[in-house]
Amino acid sequence: MLTTRQPVLRRFWYPVMPVALVEQGPQPFTLLGERIVLWKVADGGYAAMADRCPHRSAALSKGWVDGDKIVCPYHGWAYDGAGACVRIPQRPDSNGLRGTAVKSFRCEARYGHLWVALDEPLSAIPDWSEEKDPGYRRIDQFYERWNCAPFRLMENSFDNAHIHFVHRGTFGDINDPNPPLPTIERFDYGFVARSDLRVYNNALQKKNLHDDSPFTVRHTTASWYLPFLRRLHIRYPSGLDHIIVTAATPIADDACQVVQFCFRNDIEQQAPAADIIAFDRKVTEEDRAILQGTDFDVPLDMNSGVERHMPSDQPGLLMRRMLLDLLAAHGETEHTRHYVSSPPHATRGEVSASYADGGVKGS
């Protein structure tokens, strides 16, 4: 699937940037191939709009904020938070303002980040209670570009079979290569996968988890939100909750912005944020080294023969099926350079389909 060529993907919220960056001034970002600018309005709100002045196409992100307006650095044209041109210094009579505007987009501040939807969203930004729960703290972890398809990172997040190989240097146990399949339950625009996984407990994690055992068990509840958002709730035997939120915000077909933060029900004195980030950094770098070498054009059609599948691929195959169903529901077919897309709801391979549906509630 070529992500930027599927219009329906514009109808979801994506975290695009930490609020703290936008506090410093207008900031550029590319979302699904669309160049946008994010800036803070005088009333304390935030705006997102096309990063292009309609006069001579200068980047508004190189301009500055003047109260409730963003000013183009080229000739000083100014726009309000809705994108309307409100000042042209060379035309003080205001006649030139009529019909002049920059396209604006929905923008909300949640969880310390600005979220943007390019078109009318199909679902809301998830509401996670830990953000307002005094028993939890939020730790902002990563904000960086990865040169891989956003789907690759999402599929990887639900693939228990890769852990004991890719993460053998942090928490994987290569002697236990065949983890049990998760139980999966679908909901509108996503699913929840639950599993228990025995993992190695290295020296840094012993500090972070307050557990000196050589191995521990991760009781995981992982939620996938179409198309590229994951919440991984890990509960350890000690009662510690480590809840990781990861977004693979799509920049281009072959690149995504990784946005990651976590919630924990302990305090800084028990586990310093720097140590928590250090361990999760090692884990993400192990994933990154593999994923950036994968094909960015992920084949959604499970019967295409482009990729082979095994039973532990169940969550990723269900993702493919749900994405194909989403495309079909909105009159789209998969754009790919691998093959000519099948019509919506075309028959798919029996073996692959059984992997995708096995043990899934609500399928």
ABEGO torsion letter per residue (X at the ends): XBAAABAAAAABBBBABBAAAAAAEBBBBBBGGBBBBBBBBAAGBBBBBBBBBAAAGBBAAABBBBEABBBBAAAGBBBBAAGBBABBAABAAGAAABGBBBBBBBBBBBGGBBBBBABBBABBBBBBAAAABAABBBBBABBBBBBBBAAAAAAAAABAAAAAAAAAAAABBAABABBBBBBBBBBBGEBBBBBBBBBBBBAAAAAAAGBABABBBBBBBBBBBOAABBBBBBBBAAGBBBBBBBBBBBABAABBBBBBBBBBABBAAABBAAAAAAAAAAAAAAAAAAAAABBABBBABAAAGABBBBAAAAAAAAAAAAAAAAAAAAGBBBBBAABBBBBBGBBBBAAAAAAAABGBBGX
